[in-house]
Amino acid sequence: MIKLLRNLLGGIIALADVLTRGTKQKRSPEQQQAVNIEANQMALYQFFACPFCIKTRRAMYKLNLPIEKRSASEGSQYRTELEQQGGKVKVPCLRIEQDGKVQWLYESSEIIQYLQKRFA
């Protein structure tokens, strides 16, 4: 019952997010292409109805970042990947691959701060 209620509320929050998102950051085509290349080095592990994941996705949308989203729900390959490579199943988690190294960044506020500093 609690899981159903949590998913229902999460769905309502996700819908409200879509309806109130605002506009994406605008860049020149060249700048956006450079951002897209950098964003291809990242992946967001998330649950669809998680409020902290919604907050993180909202920031990604506003910054116009096409970062791959990976569902970490029960039984998914990404959940296993998150646990084995990231060290724990906690979302949101941003996987950042840079210079042959992989960094796992947890906590929505830290992820948003990192993305704003790097892309805003």
N, CA, C and O atoms as a Tinker XYZ file with bonds, in Angstrom:
   480  protein
     1  N      0.822000   -1.190000    0.000000    73     2
     2  CA     0.000000    0.000000    0.000000    64     1     3
     3  C      0.872000    1.263000    0.000000    63     2     4     5
     4  O      0.596000    2.216000   -0.729000    81     3
     5  N      1.919000    1.258000    0.820000    73     3     6
     6  CA     2.796000    2.430000    0.896000    64     5     7
     7  C      3.537000    2.619000   -0.430000    63     6     8     9
     8  O      3.715000    3.747000   -0.891000    81     7
     9  N      3.968000    1.511000   -1.037000    73     7    10
    10  CA     4.666000    1.599000   -2.316000    64     9    11
    11  C      3.743000    2.192000   -3.383000    63    10    12    13
    12  O      4.172000    3.021000   -4.185000    81    11
    13  N      2.500000    1.775000   -3.392000    73    11    14
    14  CA     1.519000    2.302000   -4.351000    64    13    15
    15  C      1.316000    3.797000   -4.140000    63    14    16    17
    16  O      1.296000    4.563000   -5.104000    81    15
    17  N      1.169000    4.210000   -2.903000    73    15    18
    18  CA     0.985000    5.629000   -2.577000    64    17    19
    19  C      2.213000    6.443000   -2.980000    63    18    20    21
    20  O      2.090000    7.527000   -3.549000    81    19
    21  N      3.394000    5.911000   -2.678000    73    19    22
    22  CA     4.639000    6.599000   -3.039000    64    21    23
    23  C      4.754000    6.762000   -4.554000    63    22    24    25
    24  O      5.139000    7.825000   -5.039000    81    23
    25  N      4.417000    5.701000   -5.304000    73    23    26
    26  CA     4.480000    5.779000   -6.762000    64    25    27
    27  C      3.438000    6.728000   -7.327000    63    26    28    29
    28  O      3.703000    7.429000   -8.304000    81    27
    29  N      2.266000    6.758000   -6.730000    73    27    30
    30  CA     1.215000    7.678000   -7.171000    64    29    31
    31  C      1.642000    9.126000   -6.943000    63    30    32    33
    32  O      1.519000    9.961000   -7.839000    81    31
    33  N      2.136000    9.416000   -5.761000    73    31    34
    34  CA     2.611000   10.772000   -5.466000    64    33    35
    35  C      3.792000   11.149000   -6.354000    63    34    36    37
    36  O      3.876000   12.281000   -6.832000    81    35
    37  N      4.693000   10.217000   -6.573000    73    35    38
    38  CA     5.835000   10.463000   -7.456000    64    37    39
    39  C      5.387000   10.765000   -8.870000    63    38    40    41
    40  O      5.949000   11.641000   -9.528000    81    39
    41  N      4.375000   10.044000   -9.344000    73    39    42
    42  CA     3.826000   10.296000  -10.678000    64    41    43
    43  C      3.217000   11.680000  -10.780000    63    42    44    45
    44  O      3.368000   12.356000  -11.797000    81    43
    45  N      2.530000   12.103000   -9.729000    73    43    46
    46  CA     1.930000   13.453000   -9.704000    64    45    47
    47  C      3.024000   14.515000   -9.726000    63    46    48    49
    48  O      2.911000   15.519000  -10.429000    81    47
    49  N      4.078000   14.289000   -8.955000    73    47    50
    50  CA     5.201000   15.232000   -8.935000    64    49    51
    51  C      5.871000   15.278000  -10.311000    63    50    52    53
    52  O      6.228000   16.355000  -10.789000    81    51
    53  N      6.042000   14.122000  -10.947000    73    51    54
    54  CA     6.664000   14.070000  -12.278000    64    53    55
    55  C      5.808000   14.820000  -13.302000    63    54    56    57
    56  O      6.340000   15.537000  -14.150000    81    55
    57  N      4.500000   14.658000  -13.223000    73    55    58
    58  CA     3.589000   15.365000  -14.126000    64    57    59
    59  C      3.675000   16.871000  -13.897000    63    58    60    61
    60  O      3.745000   17.643000  -14.853000    81    59
    61  N      3.670000   17.288000  -12.632000    73    59    62
    62  CA     3.797000   18.715000  -12.313000    64    61    63
    63  C      5.116000   19.267000  -12.840000    63    62    64    65
    64  O      5.173000   20.402000  -13.313000    81    63
    65  N      6.170000   18.471000  -12.758000    73    63    66
    66  CA     7.472000   18.895000  -13.281000    64    65    67
    67  C      7.403000   19.149000  -14.777000    63    66    68    69
    68  O      7.884000   20.176000  -15.256000    81    67
    69  N      6.818000   18.238000  -15.506000    73    67    70
    70  CA     6.715000   18.386000  -16.962000    64    69    71
    71  C      5.895000   19.616000  -17.332000    63    70    72    73
    72  O      6.223000   20.319000  -18.288000    81    71
    73  N      4.841000   19.875000  -16.584000    73    71    74
    74  CA     3.957000   21.003000  -16.893000    64    73    75
    75  C      4.554000   22.355000  -16.523000    63    74    76    77
    76  O      4.119000   23.381000  -17.048000    81    75
    77  N      5.542000   22.378000  -15.629000    73    75    78
    78  CA     6.073000   23.653000  -15.134000    64    77    79
    79  C      7.569000   23.828000  -15.382000    63    78    80    81
    80  O      8.208000   24.646000  -14.720000    81    79
    81  N      8.123000   23.097000  -16.294000    73    79    82
    82  CA     9.574000   23.074000  -16.499000    64    81    83
    83  C     10.201000   24.390000  -16.932000    63    82    84    85
    84  O     11.297000   24.719000  -16.478000    81    83
    85  N      9.566000   25.124000  -17.765000    73    83    86
    86  CA    10.188000   26.341000  -18.284000    64    85    87
    87  C     10.964000   26.054000  -19.544000    63    86    88    89
    88  O     10.693000   25.081000  -20.246000    81    87
    89  N     11.936000   26.908000  -19.831000    73    87    90
    90  CA    12.679000   26.781000  -21.080000    64    89    91
    91  C     14.081000   26.253000  -20.839000    63    90    92    93
    92  O     14.638000   26.354000  -19.746000    81    91
    93  N     14.624000   25.687000  -21.903000    73    91    94
    94  CA    15.993000   25.177000  -21.863000    64    93    95
    95  C     16.976000   26.311000  -22.110000    63    94    96    97
    96  O     16.649000   27.313000  -22.746000    81    95
    97  N     18.174000   26.134000  -21.600000    73    95    98
    98  CA    19.249000   27.084000  -21.860000    64    97    99
    99  C     19.562000   27.062000  -23.350000    63    98   100   101
   100  O     19.641000   25.997000  -23.963000    81    99
   101  N     19.739000   28.232000  -23.920000    73    99   102
   102  CA    20.039000   28.336000  -25.343000    64   101   103
   103  C     21.529000   28.573000  -25.539000    63   102   104   105
   104  O     22.155000   29.375000  -24.847000    81   103
   105  N     22.075000   27.841000  -26.513000    73   103   106
   106  CA    23.483000   27.972000  -26.878000    64   105   107
   107  C     23.574000   28.009000  -28.394000    63   106   108   109
   108  O     22.631000   27.640000  -29.094000    81   107
   109  N     24.704000   28.451000  -28.885000    73   107   110
   110  CA    24.931000   28.385000  -30.332000    64   109   111
   111  C     25.021000   26.900000  -30.713000    63   110   112   113
   112  O     25.313000   26.063000  -29.859000    81   111
   113  N     24.774000   26.569000  -31.973000    73   111   114
   114  CA    24.873000   25.157000  -32.387000    64   113   115
   115  C     26.240000   24.544000  -32.069000    63   114   116   117
   116  O     26.318000   23.376000  -31.687000    81   115
   117  N     27.292000   25.304000  -32.221000    73   115   118
   118  CA    28.631000   24.789000  -31.934000    64   117   119
   119  C     28.808000   24.518000  -30.437000    63   118   120   121
   120  O     29.351000   23.487000  -30.040000    81   119
   121  N     28.344000   25.456000  -29.622000    73   119   122
   122  CA    28.438000   25.275000  -28.174000    64   121   123
   123  C     27.605000   24.078000  -27.729000    63   122   124   125
   124  O     28.049000   23.287000  -26.897000    81   123
   125  N     26.392000   23.939000  -28.282000    73   123   126
   126  CA    25.528000   22.826000  -27.897000    64   125   127
   127  C     26.139000   21.497000  -28.316000    63   126   128   129
   128  O     26.027000   20.506000  -27.595000    81   127
   129  N     26.782000   21.471000  -29.471000    73   127   130
   130  CA    27.433000   20.244000  -29.921000    64   129   131
   131  C     28.559000   19.849000  -28.960000    63   130   132   133
   132  O     28.725000   18.670000  -28.646000    81   131
   133  N     29.321000   20.823000  -28.500000    73   131   134
   134  CA    30.395000   20.545000  -27.532000    64   133   135
   135  C     29.812000   20.022000  -26.220000    63   134   136   137
   136  O     30.357000   19.092000  -25.625000    81   135
   137  N     28.712000   20.615000  -25.771000    73   135   138
   138  CA    28.039000   20.163000  -24.549000    64   137   139
   139  C     27.528000   18.733000  -24.735000    63   138   140   141
   140  O     27.668000   17.901000  -23.839000    81   139
   141  N     26.939000   18.452000  -25.891000    73   139   142
   142  CA    26.419000   17.108000  -26.174000    64   141   143
   143  C     27.521000   16.058000  -26.106000    63   142   144   145
   144  O     27.314000   14.959000  -25.591000    81   143
   145  N     28.691000   16.406000  -26.631000    73   143   146
   146  CA    29.821000   15.468000  -26.599000    64   145   147
   147  C     30.235000   15.191000  -25.148000    63   146   148   149
   148  O     30.497000   14.046000  -24.781000    81   147
   149  N     30.291000   16.237000  -24.336000    73   147   150
   150  CA    30.645000   16.058000  -22.918000    64   149   151
   151  C     29.568000   15.272000  -22.175000    63   150   152   153
   152  O     29.879000   14.432000  -21.330000    81   151
   153  N     28.290000   15.548000  -22.494000    73   151   154
   154  CA    27.174000   14.867000  -21.826000    64   153   155
   155  C     27.144000   13.380000  -22.161000    63   154   156   157
   156  O     26.625000   12.583000  -21.380000    81   155
   157  N     27.692000   12.999000  -23.309000    73   155   158
   158  CA    27.748000   11.581000  -23.683000    64   157   159
   159  C     28.654000   10.780000  -22.759000    63   158   160   161
   160  O     28.632000    9.549000  -22.778000    81   159
   161  N     29.445000   11.467000  -21.958000    73   159   162
   162  CA    30.343000   10.810000  -21.011000    64   161   163
   163  C     29.677000   10.604000  -19.645000    63   162   164   165
   164  O     30.323000   10.186000  -18.684000    81   163
   165  N     28.373000   10.905000  -19.578000    73   163   166
   166  CA    27.659000   10.839000  -18.298000    64   165   167
   167  C     26.390000   10.001000  -18.425000    63   166   168   169
   168  O     25.838000    9.827000  -19.511000    81   167
   169  N     25.951000    9.491000  -17.279000    73   167   170
   170  CA    24.673000    8.777000  -17.205000    64   169   171
   171  C     24.077000    9.016000  -15.823000    63   170   172   173
   172  O     24.782000    8.990000  -14.814000    81   171
   173  N     22.772000    9.247000  -15.796000    73   171   174
   174  CA    22.068000    9.445000  -14.531000    64   173   175
   175  C     21.305000    8.173000  -14.179000    63   174   176   177
   176  O     20.418000    7.747000  -14.918000    81   175
   177  N     21.653000    7.574000  -13.053000    73   175   178
   178  CA    20.932000    6.420000  -12.530000    64   177   179
   179  C     19.818000    6.981000  -11.659000    63   178   180   181
   180  O     20.062000    7.802000  -10.775000    81   179
   181  N     18.581000    6.526000  -11.916000    73   179   182
   182  CA    17.449000    7.175000  -11.270000    64   181   183
   183  C     16.224000    6.270000  -11.215000    63   182   184   185
   184  O     16.145000    5.237000  -11.879000    81   183
   185  N     15.275000    6.706000  -10.392000    73   183   186
   186  CA    13.933000    6.130000  -10.370000    64   185   187
   187  C     13.004000    7.197000  -10.932000    63   186   188   189
   188  O     13.165000    8.379000  -10.629000    81   187
   189  N     12.049000    6.802000  -11.733000    73   187   190
   190  CA    11.163000    7.763000  -12.387000    64   189   191
   191  C     10.426000    8.653000  -11.392000    63   190   192   193
   192  O     10.357000    9.867000  -11.586000    81   191
   193  N      9.879000    8.072000  -10.336000    73   191   194
   194  CA     9.007000    8.823000   -9.426000    64   193   195
   195  C      9.716000    9.373000   -8.190000    63   194   196   197
   196  O      9.056000    9.913000   -7.301000    81   195
   197  N     11.017000    9.253000   -8.111000    73   195   198
   198  CA    11.773000    9.764000   -6.964000    64   197   199
   199  C     11.852000   11.291000   -7.029000    63   198   200   201
   200  O     12.318000   11.834000   -8.031000    81   199
   201  N     11.407000   11.995000   -5.986000    73   199   202
   202  CA    11.430000   13.462000   -6.012000    64   201   203
   203  C     12.829000   14.052000   -6.223000    63   202   204   205
   204  O     12.968000   15.073000   -6.896000    81   203
   205  N     13.861000   13.427000   -5.658000    73   203   206
   206  CA    15.220000   13.930000   -5.829000    64   205   207
   207  C     15.716000   13.699000   -7.251000    63   206   208   209
   208  O     16.481000   14.502000   -7.786000    81   207
   209  N     15.277000   12.599000   -7.862000    73   207   210
   210  CA    15.624000   12.326000   -9.260000    64   209   211
   211  C     14.902000   13.319000  -10.175000    63   210   212   213
   212  O     15.475000   13.794000  -11.156000    81   211
   213  N     13.663000   13.626000   -9.855000    73   211   214
   214  CA    12.898000   14.609000  -10.634000    64   213   215
   215  C     13.593000   15.970000  -10.557000    63   214   216   217
   216  O     13.729000   16.661000  -11.566000    81   215
   217  N     14.027000   16.342000   -9.369000    73   215   218
   218  CA    14.748000   17.609000   -9.178000    64   217   219
   219  C     16.012000   17.644000  -10.045000    63   218   220   221
   220  O     16.318000   18.664000  -10.662000    81   219
   221  N     16.735000   16.538000  -10.088000    73   219   222
   222  CA    17.960000   16.453000  -10.881000    64   221   223
   223  C     17.650000   16.490000  -12.374000    63   222   224   225
   224  O     18.325000   17.189000  -13.131000    81   223
   225  N     16.633000   15.741000  -12.801000    73   223   226
   226  CA    16.245000   15.761000  -14.222000    64   225   227
   227  C     15.788000   17.150000  -14.650000    63   226   228   229
   228  O     16.057000   17.577000  -15.772000    81   227
   229  N     15.107000   17.845000  -13.767000    73   227   230
   230  CA    14.641000   19.204000  -14.054000    64   229   231
   231  C     15.830000   20.136000  -14.305000    63   230   232   233
   232  O     15.808000   20.938000  -15.239000    81   231
   233  N     16.851000   20.030000  -13.480000    73   231   234
   234  CA    18.060000   20.844000  -13.663000    64   233   235
   235  C     18.748000   20.487000  -14.979000    63   234   236   237
   236  O     19.222000   21.372000  -15.691000    81   235
   237  N     18.807000   19.197000  -15.305000    73   235   238
   238  CA    19.402000   18.770000  -16.572000    64   237   239
   239  C     18.626000   19.353000  -17.754000    63   238   240   241
   240  O     19.218000   19.788000  -18.742000    81   239
   241  N     17.319000   19.358000  -17.644000    73   239   242
   242  CA    16.474000   19.914000  -18.710000    64   241   243
   243  C     16.765000   21.405000  -18.886000    63   242   244   245
   244  O     16.979000   21.870000  -20.006000    81   243
   245  N     16.773000   22.148000  -17.783000    73   243   246
   246  CA    17.004000   23.589000  -17.857000    64   245   247
   247  C     18.385000   23.919000  -18.410000    63   246   248   249
   248  O     18.550000   24.919000  -19.108000    81   247
   249  N     19.380000   23.086000  -18.102000    73   247   250
   250  CA    20.732000   23.297000  -18.616000    64   249   251
   251  C     20.903000   22.745000  -20.034000    63   250   252   253
   252  O     21.966000   22.890000  -20.638000    81   251
   253  N     19.851000   22.111000  -20.558000    73   251   254
   254  CA    19.859000   21.565000  -21.921000    64   253   255
   255  C     20.962000   20.518000  -22.081000    63   254   256   257
   256  O     21.784000   20.584000  -22.996000    81   255
   257  N     20.954000   19.546000  -21.159000    73   255   258
   258  CA    21.969000   18.502000  -21.143000    64   257   259
   259  C     21.351000   17.159000  -21.534000    63   258   260   261
   260  O     20.512000   16.637000  -20.800000    81   259
   261  N     21.744000   16.599000  -22.660000    73   259   262
   262  CA    21.190000   15.302000  -23.077000    64   261   263
   263  C     21.932000   14.129000  -22.426000    63   262   264   265
   264  O     22.556000   13.317000  -23.108000    81   263
   265  N     21.850000   14.060000  -21.119000    73   263   266
   266  CA    22.508000   12.992000  -20.368000    64   265   267
   267  C     21.603000   11.765000  -20.369000    63   266   268   269
   268  O     20.398000   11.865000  -20.135000    81   267
   269  N     22.203000   10.606000  -20.637000    73   267   270
   270  CA    21.444000    9.358000  -20.653000    64   269   271
   271  C     20.861000    9.087000  -19.270000    63   270   272   273
   272  O     21.544000    9.242000  -18.258000    81   271
   273  N     19.598000    8.683000  -19.235000    73   271   274
   274  CA    18.938000    8.330000  -17.983000    64   273   275
   275  C     18.811000    6.811000  -17.925000    63   274   276   277
   276  O     18.358000    6.176000  -18.878000    81   275
   277  N     19.213000    6.244000  -16.801000    73   275   278
   278  CA    19.180000    4.794000  -16.621000    64   277   279
   279  C     18.321000    4.455000  -15.408000    63   278   280   281
   280  O     18.573000    4.934000  -14.302000    81   279
   281  N     17.324000    3.640000  -15.624000    73   279   282
   282  CA    16.430000    3.240000  -14.540000    64   281   283
   283  C     17.118000    2.208000  -13.650000    63   282   284   285
   284  O     17.599000    1.183000  -14.131000    81   283
   285  N     17.158000    2.488000  -12.359000    73   283   286
   286  CA    17.785000    1.584000  -11.391000    64   285   287
   287  C     16.734000    0.793000  -10.631000    63   286   288   289
   288  O     16.957000    0.417000   -9.480000    81   287
   289  N     15.573000    0.532000  -11.268000    73   287   290
   290  CA    14.529000   -0.215000  -10.570000    64   289   291
   291  C     14.902000   -1.678000  -10.397000    63   290   292   293
   292  O     15.826000   -2.189000  -11.029000    81   291
   293  N     14.158000   -2.329000   -9.527000    73   291   294
   294  CA    14.387000   -3.745000   -9.197000    64   293   295
   295  C     14.546000   -4.577000  -10.459000    63   294   296   297
   296  O     13.744000   -4.479000  -11.389000    81   295
   297  N     15.593000   -5.400000  -10.480000    73   295   298
   298  CA    15.788000   -6.336000  -11.574000    64   297   299
   299  C     16.453000   -5.754000  -12.815000    63   298   300   301
   300  O     16.724000   -6.497000  -13.759000    81   299
   301  N     16.722000   -4.471000  -12.848000    73   299   302
   302  CA    17.334000   -3.899000  -14.053000    64   301   303
   303  C     18.839000   -4.100000  -14.035000    63   302   304   305
   304  O     19.456000   -4.195000  -12.974000    81   303
   305  N     19.417000   -4.163000  -15.218000    73   303   306
   306  CA    20.875000   -4.301000  -15.322000    64   305   307
   307  C     21.572000   -3.081000  -14.748000    63   306   308   309
   308  O     22.683000   -3.186000  -14.228000    81   307
   309  N     20.924000   -1.918000  -14.837000    73   307   310
   310  CA    21.539000   -0.700000  -14.336000    64   309   311
   311  C     21.591000   -0.670000  -12.811000    63   310   312   313
   312  O     22.503000   -0.080000  -12.233000    81   311
   313  N     20.624000   -1.300000  -12.162000    73   311   314
   314  CA    20.661000   -1.387000  -10.703000    64   313   315
   315  C     21.882000   -2.196000  -10.268000    63   314   316   317
   316  O     22.600000   -1.811000   -9.345000    81   315
   317  N     22.104000   -3.316000  -10.945000    73   315   318
   318  CA    23.260000   -4.169000  -10.654000    64   317   319
   319  C     24.556000   -3.404000  -10.923000    63   318   320   321
   320  O     25.493000   -3.449000  -10.125000    81   319
   321  N     24.595000   -2.705000  -12.054000    73   319   322
   322  CA    25.766000   -1.906000  -12.414000    64   321   323
   323  C     26.042000   -0.829000  -11.362000    63   322   324   325
   324  O     27.187000   -0.618000  -10.964000    81   323
   325  N     24.995000   -0.163000  -10.923000    73   323   326
   326  CA    25.126000    0.884000   -9.917000    64   325   327
   327  C     25.690000    0.315000   -8.615000    63   326   328   329
   328  O     26.569000    0.914000   -7.994000    81   327
   329  N     25.182000   -0.832000   -8.214000    73   327   330
   330  CA    25.643000   -1.448000   -6.969000    64   329   331
   331  C     27.088000   -1.945000   -7.081000    63   330   332   333
   332  O     27.897000   -1.723000   -6.180000    81   331
   333  N     27.403000   -2.613000   -8.183000    73   331   334
   334  CA    28.726000   -3.207000   -8.328000    64   333   335
   335  C     29.815000   -2.180000   -8.614000    63   334   336   337
   336  O     30.915000   -2.269000   -8.069000    81   335
   337  N     29.512000   -1.205000   -9.467000    73   335   338
   338  CA    30.543000   -0.244000   -9.855000    64   337   339
   339  C     30.510000    1.031000   -9.004000    63   338   340   341
   340  O     31.551000    1.607000   -8.690000    81   339
   341  N     29.293000    1.462000   -8.637000    73   339   342
   342  CA    29.164000    2.674000   -7.837000    64   341   343
   343  C     29.320000    2.427000   -6.349000    63   342   344   345
   344  O     29.662000    3.334000   -5.590000    81   343
   345  N     29.068000    1.195000   -5.939000    73   343   346
   346  CA    29.258000    0.840000   -4.542000    64   345   347
   347  C     27.991000    0.749000   -3.721000    63   346   348   349
   348  O     27.995000    0.145000   -2.648000    81   347
   349  N     26.897000    1.340000   -4.205000    73   347   350
   350  CA    25.633000    1.270000   -3.470000    64   349   351
   351  C     24.478000    1.597000   -4.408000    63   350   352   353
   352  O     24.656000    2.265000   -5.427000    81   351
   353  N     23.302000    1.118000   -4.049000    73   351   354
   354  CA    22.097000    1.440000   -4.809000    64   353   355
   355  C     21.460000    2.640000   -4.131000    63   354   356   357
   356  O     20.685000    2.504000   -3.184000    81   355
   357  N     21.801000    3.814000   -4.634000    73   355   358
   358  CA    21.263000    5.063000   -4.119000    64   357   359
   359  C     21.098000    5.998000   -5.312000    63   358   360   361
   360  O     22.023000    6.189000   -6.102000    81   359
   361  N     19.916000    6.570000   -5.427000    73   359   362
   362  CA    19.641000    7.463000   -6.548000    64   361   363
   363  C     19.183000    8.815000   -6.027000    63   362   364   365
   364  O     18.649000    8.904000   -4.922000    81   363
   365  N     19.385000    9.859000   -6.801000    73   363   366
   366  CA    20.058000    9.856000   -8.094000    64   365   367
   367  C     21.569000    9.691000   -7.938000    63   366   368   369
   368  O     22.156000   10.020000   -6.907000    81   367
   369  N     22.165000    9.169000   -8.998000    73   367   370
   370  CA    23.612000    9.010000   -9.047000    64   369   371
   371  C     24.066000    9.356000  -10.460000    63   370   372   373
   372  O     23.552000    8.814000  -11.439000    81   371
   373  N     25.016000   10.247000  -10.554000    73   371   374
   374  CA    25.563000   10.631000  -11.849000    64   373   375
   375  C     26.899000    9.934000  -12.046000    63   374   376   377
   376  O     27.827000   10.094000  -11.254000    81   375
   377  N     26.975000    9.158000  -13.119000    73   375   378
   378  CA    28.231000    8.484000  -13.494000    64   377   379
   379  C     28.939000    9.393000  -14.478000    63   378   380   381
   380  O     28.395000    9.730000  -15.529000    81   379
   381  N     30.155000    9.787000  -14.135000    73   379   382
   382  CA    30.933000   10.709000  -14.959000    64   381   383
   383  C     32.202000    9.993000  -15.398000    63   382   384   385
   384  O     33.009000    9.566000  -14.572000    81   383
   385  N     32.363000    9.870000  -16.707000    73   383   386
   386  CA    33.576000    9.263000  -17.249000    64   385   387
   387  C     34.402000   10.376000  -17.877000    63   386   388   389
   388  O     33.946000   11.069000  -18.786000    81   387
   389  N     35.620000   10.537000  -17.380000    73   387   390
   390  CA    36.466000   11.621000  -17.866000    64   389   391
   391  C     37.926000   11.196000  -17.783000    63   390   392   393
   392  O     38.392000   10.747000  -16.736000    81   391
   393  N     38.631000   11.338000  -18.872000    73   391   394
   394  CA    40.058000   10.997000  -18.933000    64   393   395
   395  C     40.326000    9.559000  -18.490000    63   394   396   397
   396  O     41.307000    9.289000  -17.798000    81   395
   397  N     39.450000    8.644000  -18.892000    73   395   398
   398  CA    39.624000    7.232000  -18.566000    64   397   399
   399  C     39.282000    6.854000  -17.142000    63   398   400   401
   400  O     39.447000    5.698000  -16.753000    81   399
   401  N     38.804000    7.815000  -16.352000    73   399   402
   402  CA    38.421000    7.545000  -14.963000    64   401   403
   403  C     36.912000    7.690000  -14.823000    63   402   404   405
   404  O     36.282000    8.459000  -15.549000    81   403
   405  N     36.342000    6.948000  -13.888000    73   403   406
   406  CA    34.904000    7.013000  -13.633000    64   405   407
   407  C     34.672000    7.525000  -12.222000    63   406   408   409
   408  O     35.265000    7.043000  -11.256000    81   407
   409  N     33.795000    8.512000  -12.131000    73   407   410
   410  CA    33.412000    9.088000  -10.838000    64   409   411
   411  C     31.913000    8.863000  -10.656000    63   410   412   413
   412  O     31.141000    9.015000  -11.603000    81   411
   413  N     31.508000    8.507000   -9.458000    73   411   414
   414  CA    30.102000    8.298000   -9.127000    64   413   415
   415  C     29.698000    9.395000   -8.160000    63   414   416   417
   416  O     30.209000    9.464000   -7.042000    81   415
   417  N     28.791000   10.244000   -8.582000    73   415   418
   418  CA    28.382000   11.392000   -7.771000    64   417   419
   419  C     26.946000   11.181000   -7.290000    63   418   420   421
   420  O     26.021000   11.094000   -8.097000    81   419
   421  N     26.770000   11.101000   -5.977000    73   419   422
   422  CA    25.461000   10.901000   -5.360000    64   421   423
   423  C     24.956000   12.237000   -4.814000    63   422   424   425
   424  O     25.704000   13.213000   -4.752000    81   423
   425  N     23.706000   12.272000   -4.429000    73   423   426
   426  CA    23.039000   13.444000   -3.837000    64   425   427
   427  C     22.643000   14.452000   -4.915000    63   426   428   429
   428  O     23.490000   14.982000   -5.635000    81   427
   429  N     21.353000   14.699000   -5.007000    73   427   430
   430  CA    20.815000   15.577000   -6.048000    64   429   431
   431  C     21.433000   16.974000   -6.007000    63   430   432   433
   432  O     21.767000   17.526000   -7.055000    81   431
   433  N     21.587000   17.546000   -4.830000    73   431   434
   434  CA    22.138000   18.906000   -4.747000    64   433   435
   435  C     23.588000   18.951000   -5.227000    63   434   436   437
   436  O     23.989000   19.924000   -5.866000    81   435
   437  N     24.376000   17.926000   -4.934000    73   435   438
   438  CA    25.764000   17.879000   -5.396000    64   437   439
   439  C     25.835000   17.682000   -6.906000    63   438   440   441
   440  O     26.678000   18.276000   -7.578000    81   439
   441  N     24.943000   16.845000   -7.433000    73   439   442
   442  CA    24.897000   16.617000   -8.881000    64   441   443
   443  C     24.533000   17.912000   -9.596000    63   442   444   445
   444  O     25.182000   18.288000  -10.572000    81   443
   445  N     23.508000   18.589000   -9.118000    73   443   446
   446  CA    23.056000   19.841000   -9.740000    64   445   447
   447  C     24.155000   20.895000   -9.663000    63   446   448   449
   448  O     24.412000   21.598000  -10.641000    81   447
   449  N     24.797000   21.007000   -8.522000    73   447   450
   450  CA    25.888000   21.981000   -8.356000    64   449   451
   451  C     27.025000   21.677000   -9.341000    63   450   452   453
   452  O     27.576000   22.591000   -9.955000    81   451
   453  N     27.368000   20.415000   -9.488000    73   451   454
   454  CA    28.425000   20.000000  -10.430000    64   453   455
   455  C     28.034000   20.375000  -11.859000    63   454   456   457
   456  O     28.841000   20.946000  -12.593000    81   455
   457  N     26.791000   20.053000  -12.259000    73   455   458
   458  CA    26.344000   20.327000  -13.623000    64   457   459
   459  C     26.290000   21.831000  -13.897000    63   458   460   461
   460  O     26.668000   22.277000  -14.980000    81   459
   461  N     25.826000   22.606000  -12.928000    73   459   462
   462  CA    25.768000   24.060000  -13.111000    64   461   463
   463  C     27.167000   24.649000  -13.246000    63   462   464   465
   464  O     27.405000   25.527000  -14.076000    81   463
   465  N     28.078000   24.164000  -12.433000    73   463   466
   466  CA    29.448000   24.679000  -12.489000    64   465   467
   467  C     30.101000   24.321000  -13.824000    63   466   468   469
   468  O     30.840000   25.125000  -14.393000    81   467
   469  N     29.831000   23.135000  -14.311000    73   467   470
   470  CA    30.471000   22.657000  -15.545000    64   469   471
   471  C     29.810000   23.184000  -16.820000    63   470   472   473
   472  O     30.495000   23.416000  -17.816000    81   471
   473  N     28.477000   23.378000  -16.802000    73   471   474
   474  CA    27.768000   23.679000  -18.044000    64   473   475
   475  C     27.024000   25.003000  -18.091000    63   474   476   477
   476  O     26.601000   25.407000  -19.174000    81   475
   477  N     26.841000   25.696000  -16.980000    73   475   478
   478  CA    26.014000   26.913000  -17.009000    64   477   479
   479  C     26.749000   28.080000  -17.634000    63   478   480
   480  O     26.196000   29.175000  -17.735000    81   479
